[in-house]
Amino acid sequence: MRRRPSAVHAGLIDEAVRARWQPLVRARRRARAEADGFVFHTRARFGFAAPAGSSDDPRVRLITQYLSGEVARELFAARDAGGGEQQQMVILARALGHAYFRDGGLRAHALGIAFTDVEFADFSID
């Protein structure tokens, strides 16, 4: 008859599984995001650094946007190089601005993007 392991042994088993299994899962997810891109879902103050009253001025928005594998590679490279959250926010702001406001580069080329006051951020990889 099998018995439940003691709390100490259960903790050791859990640590061993996480040490071996978790890096493999993370590596697969990273490869998938870098190859196929990901969906970024956030609620934050986002818009152009435009005059008040403009339709594109920074305001709190709920955004769900697909971002390419190139953005994922850039985010991972920044993290691997020791870049902080601020650097990753700049990368996300540029990518969101390009996809959301600039319509893939078809309009609003010279305007700066404001991306602040992030309430939450969620990344989804298929």
Secondary structure, 3 states (H helix, E strand, C coil): CCCCCCHHHHHHHHHHHHHHHHHHHHHHHHHHHHHHCEEEEEEEEEEECCCCCCCCCCEEEEEEEEECHHHHHHHHHHHHCCCCHHHHHHHHHHHHHHHHHCCCCCCCCCCCEEEEEEEEEEEECC
